[in-house]
Amino acid sequence: MKLKVCGMRDPENIRQVAELQPDYMGFIFYEGSKRYAEGYITPELLTELPAIIKKTGVFVNAVSDSIAATVEKYRLDAVQLHGRETPRQCAEIKRLGVEVIKVFSVDDRFVFENTLLYENVADFFLFDTRGQEYGGNGFPFDWELLKGYLSPKPYFLSGGINLENIKQLDKVRPVPFAIDVNSGFEQEPGNKNVAALKMLFELIRDK
């Protein structure tokens, strides 16, 4: 199972987490986030990261030209679209040559058929908890709801994942392609607990 660590912005913390070699590292380019990365990170810093780590930019309702400029500036490998982006915009971003991860916010009213229009324009879906914020809300949705997801499209599981509830991951069906962690492994917004992440990585990579 793949691992994504999101909400990174402190340079030394980024280097420490990179030593664990997550499959994806997420950098948030949404000004409304308390983990907003612009001004904290540099293109040079991201260039230092091991090539096996996919540098992922997280955007919320941004225009395509702005996303394209950020992809080029930071040499991003993937783009995570966390807002109300249309299938047409997803297709535009896909043409930039990056992986496209389209996010859907899940609660007990969510209809998984909402993903169908994005099947051909996203490489992955990401299911997160519907809350007050665009991500980083700190609590999980009911993973039992995922039984309603019938698409073969691989997905990232996100939303309040921590060392306690990760023990229930074996019960999740369909099996996630990856898990995406953020606030459940933070010492403060944008700064991850490396020791806790190391424990997580050992647990997941044994699966």
Stockholm file with secondary structure:
# STOCKHOLM 1.0

chainA/1-207         MKLKVCGMRDPENIRQVAELQPDYMGFIFYEGSKRYAEGYITPELLTELPAIIKKTGVFVNAVSDSIAATVEKYRLDAVQLHGRETPRQCAEIKRLGVEVIKVFSVDDRFVFENTLLYENVADFFLFDTRGQEYGGNGFPFDWELLKGYLSPKPYFLSGGINLENIKQLDKVRPVPFAIDVNSGFEQEPGNKNVAALKMLFELIRDK
#=GR chainA/1-207 SS CEEEECCCCCHHHHHHHHTTCCSEEEEECCTTSTTBCBTTBCHHHHHHSCTTSEEEEEESSCCHHHHHHHHHHHTCSEEEECSSCCHHHHHHHHTTTSEEEEEEEECTTCCGGGGGGGTTTCSEEEEEECSSSSSCCSCCCCGGGGGGCCCCSCEEECSSCCTTGGGGGGGCSSCCSEEEESGGGEEETTEECHHHHHHHHHHHTTC
#=GC SS_cons         CEEEECCCCCHHHHHHHHTTCCSEEEEECCTTSTTBCBTTBCHHHHHHSCTTSEEEEEESSCCHHHHHHHHHHHTCSEEEECSSCCHHHHHHHHTTTSEEEEEEEECTTCCGGGGGGGTTTCSEEEEEECSSSSSCCSCCCCGGGGGGCCCCSCEEECSSCCTTGGGGGGGCSSCCSEEEESGGGEEETTEECHHHHHHHHHHHTTC
//
